[in-house]
């Protein structure tokens, strides 16, 4: 994914697995945070994206939340969530205020606008 300088981008389709979080999502995020850098992320979640119930996935999410929110809250600058999935959009509107930094929701048709907002 073509990203603005200093931003991390992730795309997801299908079922989210523990390995996706451990091997793909967290390593670049941890690298930015370890360098005390500003974290700007975009998550593009396609229509067939799903999260199944897996206790190991919940554990990985809790560890990531602790690292990001607990220890590096000041480093989180912006997060864009790009999706047309109704339940995710409702969840973000309901609980998005919990996320550190600025978080903004975009429909899939506005991925370029999300990248521009992330760069701003």
N, C-alpha and C positions, 0 to 999 in steps of 0.2 A: 504494500500500500504506500503510495507517495505521501509522505508526511512533512509537515512544517518542521523546520529545524528545532531540535530539542524535544520533540514530542514523540510519544510511543503510540503505535497503532496496532489494534488487534481486531481480527475478523473471526466470527464464529458461526458455524452452521452445524446442525446435527446435535448430538448429545455431548454435553460438557463432561469430561472425564477428569479424574484426579491428576493424571499425567499432564493434561493440558494446563492446569493451574501450576503444578510443580515445575514442569519443564519448559513451558512456553511463556506463560504470563508473568510469573514471579521473578525469574532471573533478571530480565531487563529492568523491572521496577526496583528490585533490590539493589541493582547496580547504581541506578540514579540516586536512590536514597542513601546508599553507603557513601557516595561522593558528596552528600549534603546538597544535592541538586534540586531544582524545581521540577516537580512531577506534573507533566501534562499528558493526559491519555485520551484516546478515543477508542471506544468499543463499538464495532459495527456488528450487530446481531441480526442475522437473516431470519426469514420467516420460519424456517424449519429448526431453529435453535431451540434446544430444550435442556432443562436441568432435571435430572432424575434424582430420586432420593438415594444418597449414598453417604453413610456416616463419615467415610474418609474424606469425601468432598466437603462436607460441612466442617470437618476439622481443618482442612487446608484453608478454607475460607476464613475461619476464625483466626488462624495463625496469621494470615495475610492482613486481616483487619487490625489485629493487635500491632503488627509491624508498622503498618501505614498510619493508622489512626492513633495508636498508643504512643509510638515513638517518633513518628515523623509527620505529625499533623501539619506543622508549619511549612513543610516542604511541598504539600499538595496544593498546586495552583489551580488547575482546571481539569475537569473530566467531562468529556462529551459521550453521551450514550446515543447511538444512532440505531433505531429500530422501528418497525411497524407492528411489532408483537404487542397486542392490546394489554395482556396482563403485565408485561414488563413496563409499559408506558404508565399504567395505573400505579404499579409499585414505586416507580421513580417519582411520580407526582406525590404519592403518599409519604414515602420515606426518604426522598432525595435530600431533604434538609439535614439529614444526619451526616451525609458525606462531607468530609473536610474540603476546604477550598470551594471554588465555584463549580457547580455541576449543572449541565444543561442537556435537555432531551431534544433530539432531532428525529424527524422521519427519515426513512432510507433515501428518499428522493433528495434530501438536503445534506448529503455527506460532504459535499464541497463547502457548504456554508458552515458545517460543523468544524471542518479543518481550519477555515478562516477564523472562526471564533476562537479555536484553540490557539492559533498563532498570535491572536490579538493581545 
